[in-house]
Amino acid sequence: MYKVMLVDDDYPVLEFLANTIQWERLGLTLTGTYENGAVALEAAQKQLPDIVVTDIGMPRMNGLELIRALKELEPRTRFAILSCHSEFHYAQQAMKLNVQDYLLKDTLDPEDMERLLAQFKASLDEERQGAERQKQLRQILDRNRERHKESFIRATIHEPILDGGAWRQEAETFGISLQDRVCLPVACYIDDQRLARQRFVTDDVLRFAVNNILEEILREKAKEAVNFTYDVLRSFILIPSQGGIKTNPYDEAVKLLTKVQSTVYAALKLKLSFIIGRTCGDPAGLKKEMMGLLGSSGQRFYMRQQSIEKKEKLTFSEADLFSYYDEAASGFRGILMEGSAATVEPVLAHWTGFVRSERFRPETVKDWVLKLVLDLKLKLQSMQLFRNHYSVEILHRELLEMDTLDEIEAWVNGFFESSLVAAQDAKVLSKRTEVLDACQYVSQHLNRKISLDEVAEHLYMNPSYFSRLFKKETGETFIEYVNRAKVNRAKELLDGTNLSVAKICEALGYDNHSYFIKMFKTAAGVTPQEYRGTSTVKA
């Protein structure tokens, strides 16, 4: 609703208008009534009004002075004058201030005032809609420009540069010039890419958010530097420099990139890392250097979060990582047997440190970790403590998408956390395969309604018998278990994504929003929105 302010030193007039006008029906909110312009201005500085209806002749600050001051704060504010016949010459001055209308107090009719307020609201609506259309058009133009920039940088890297002059001309449209200067290419990476993708729901949203903030920082801190998105998780920042012995482009780049890291983290809670290439003075040199940066996956694999490094050629160990496999697997199996979460971190840190110090090839490390995780899952299954519903293909794909050892370490740690919890739950629940299979079925179908009859049919069991068996083995009814599992999944989505509560409700198969909130509060003690606020504060 639009905010309205009434200003008049005649209290009966203020009271009459405040109580007579049907503000809510008009889509307006009366934010306050004030006896002079000075008090009104002080209030407006705290909360700007959209519409101001004011008298002219008042003590301390008259209406014309108030209008002049408010226009400096917000030129789009609508103004109407309440005038007496004797003040008509003031009203003429008000017209010069582009006051939209004036009303005579002697013949004031509430219906006339309501018609005027309705006109104000209509014009504000039209202005707001126009601004929104312009914003949408700007976003379309910006996105088209970003697609063009992405196509340009990809073509530069992967296609022959047949015409250097044409390349330079196109580069200049994006703000890059190599005329009498060199260019320092920097590869930009998003750390914790799986978590980033979860939080921003879609790749397009993530890409748009990161590019926008990078463009804004570069405009402010390095007007000639330009960001080119390469894909959703990588981009290139090209930093022009005059070169020569008097300037060190690397040192200047580090200062800029450090500022970029802190600003992006403050705005988006995303961590960025950078690999800085060598300065280039021509398109061919720039192409070669960016290809080299793309090929620095080995260096990237061993980088810590929020690192800034010069490009370097790594030498990988020729030792056989798999010769250490039995020792590592034995240690991790011991953790599962003990069921102690406290022992996970030191053992995992030992092996991560070993891999980092030896510098094995990234693809070898990923194969080694995949084998380890699959063997541990089989161990859990053999103990009847865990029902594996993740395929080898899913695990392999997740590992392939990770580009740093840090992220793999966090992923393995998460595997142990969930496995130990699942193992403990299974011990508490039952060792009856029917119950374990039912729990597995629930975990695979949390995105829709799950009925007892449906699961009993899946297990080829009588529904009544299955219901009694489940309650006997677990201590809770099947429906209670399903609700608890869905609440836990809802917590994961509230913590790890920006999905609205309504979207999470739908994602878990609930068609009644109110029921979902009530069920969540019964289980968690707070509403979903309160839970998200609490977890954000803790984070």
Secondary structure as UniProt FT lines:
FT   STRAND          2..7
FT   HELIX           11..20
FT   TURN            23..27
FT   STRAND          28..34
FT   HELIX           37..46
FT   STRAND          51..55
FT   HELIX           63..73
FT   TURN            75..76
FT   STRAND          78..83
FT   HELIX           85..87
FT   HELIX           88..96
FT   TURN            97..98
FT   STRAND          101..104
FT   HELIX           105..107
FT   HELIX           110..158
FT   HELIX           164..173
FT   TURN            174..175
FT   TURN            179..180
FT   STRAND          182..190
FT   HELIX           193..199
FT   HELIX           203..221
FT   TURN            223..224
FT   STRAND          226..231
FT   TURN            232..233
FT   STRAND          234..241
FT   TURN            245..246
FT   HELIX           249..268
FT   STRAND          272..276
FT   HELIX           283..294
FT   HELIX           297..301
FT   TURN            305..306
FT   STRAND          308..310
FT   HELIX           321..324
FT   HELIX           325..338
FT   HELIX           341..343
FT   HELIX           344..358
FT   HELIX           362..382
FT   TURN            383..384
FT   HELIX           392..401
FT   HELIX           405..429
FT   HELIX           433..444
FT   TURN            446..447
FT   HELIX           452..458
FT   TURN            459..460
FT   HELIX           463..474
FT   HELIX           478..496
FT   HELIX           501..507
FT   TURN            508..509
FT   HELIX           513..524
FT   HELIX           528..538
//
